[in-house]
Amino acid sequence: MAKTYLQVIAHYHVKPGHGESVAALLGELAVATRGEPKNLYYDYFRSPAIPDHFVILEQYSDASGLAGHRETAHFQRLGLQSIVPLLERREVTSHMVNEA
């Protein structure tokens, strides 16, 4: 049976000097996001070569899971209000995955 889900890939490029703060905030956000009903996977990775570059991988059962995530209080507080102001830029893409 085929498995279908929404894969989100985000690149966060942090302003110099804020990497540790963003790492701590992403840790909090990861714990909260993993408890969402349509979240299948959430983890983040910090580049050893460029410590101000993070990659976030998320999976949701469908597109409404991502939409719901973006409306949660924890995403609003941790993501938009706390992390985004510490970024130089961010790139977020999402793709539907159909596994055979």
C-alpha positions as CSV (number, residue, x, y, z in Angstrom):
1,M,0.0,0.0,0.0
2,A,1.4,3.4,-1.0
3,K,2.1,6.0,1.7
4,T,1.5,9.6,0.9
5,Y,2.7,12.5,3.1
6,L,3.8,16.1,2.9
7,Q,7.6,16.6,3.2
8,V,8.8,20.1,4.3
9,I,12.4,21.2,4.0
10,A,13.4,24.4,5.6
11,H,16.8,26.2,5.6
12,Y,17.4,28.7,8.3
13,H,20.3,31.1,7.9
14,V,20.9,32.7,11.3
15,K,22.3,36.1,12.0
16,P,25.8,35.8,13.3
17,G,25.9,35.3,17.1
18,H,22.4,33.8,17.4
19,G,23.0,30.2,16.6
20,E,22.8,28.9,20.1
21,S,19.6,30.8,20.8
22,V,18.0,29.4,17.6
23,A,19.2,25.9,18.4
24,A,17.5,26.1,21.8
25,L,14.3,27.4,20.4
26,L,14.3,24.8,17.7
27,G,14.6,22.2,20.4
28,E,11.5,23.5,22.1
29,L,9.6,23.8,18.8
30,A,10.5,20.2,17.8
31,V,9.1,18.8,21.1
32,A,5.8,20.7,20.7
33,T,5.5,19.9,17.0
34,R,6.0,16.2,17.4
35,G,2.8,16.2,19.6
36,E,0.6,17.6,16.8
37,P,-1.9,15.0,15.5
38,K,-0.9,15.2,11.8
39,N,2.9,15.5,12.4
40,L,4.7,12.3,11.3
41,Y,8.3,13.6,11.8
42,Y,10.1,16.7,12.9
43,D,13.8,17.2,13.4
44,Y,16.5,19.8,12.8
45,F,20.2,19.6,11.9
46,R,23.0,22.1,12.4
47,S,25.8,22.3,9.9
48,P,29.2,21.6,11.4
49,A,30.9,23.6,8.7
50,I,28.5,26.6,8.9
51,P,27.1,26.7,12.5
52,D,24.6,29.4,11.6
53,H,22.9,27.2,9.0
54,F,20.1,24.9,10.1
55,V,18.0,22.4,8.1
56,I,14.6,21.4,9.4
57,L,12.8,18.3,8.1
58,E,9.1,17.9,8.7
59,Q,6.5,15.4,7.6
60,Y,2.8,15.8,7.9
61,S,0.0,13.3,6.9
62,D,-1.3,15.9,4.4
63,A,-1.1,19.6,3.6
64,S,-3.7,20.5,6.2
65,G,-1.2,19.2,8.8
66,L,1.3,21.9,7.8
67,A,-1.5,24.6,7.7
68,G,-2.5,23.5,11.2
69,H,1.1,23.6,12.4
70,R,1.5,27.1,11.3
71,E,-1.6,28.2,13.3
72,T,-0.5,26.6,16.6
73,A,0.4,28.8,19.5
74,H,3.8,27.1,19.8
75,F,4.7,27.9,16.2
76,Q,3.5,31.4,16.5
77,R,5.5,32.1,19.7
78,L,8.6,30.0,19.0
79,G,8.8,30.1,15.2
80,L,7.4,33.4,14.1
81,Q,8.0,35.6,17.1
82,S,11.2,34.2,18.5
83,I,13.2,32.4,15.7
84,V,12.3,34.4,12.5
85,P,13.7,37.7,13.9
86,L,17.0,36.0,14.4
87,L,17.3,34.9,10.8
88,E,19.1,36.6,7.9
89,R,16.9,34.5,5.6
90,R,14.9,31.3,5.4
91,E,13.9,29.0,2.5
92,V,10.9,26.7,3.0
93,T,9.7,24.2,0.4
94,S,7.1,21.4,0.6
95,H,6.5,18.4,-1.6
96,M,4.0,15.6,-1.6
97,V,5.7,12.2,-1.4
98,N,4.2,9.0,-2.7
99,E,6.1,6.0,-1.5
100,A,5.4,2.7,-3.2
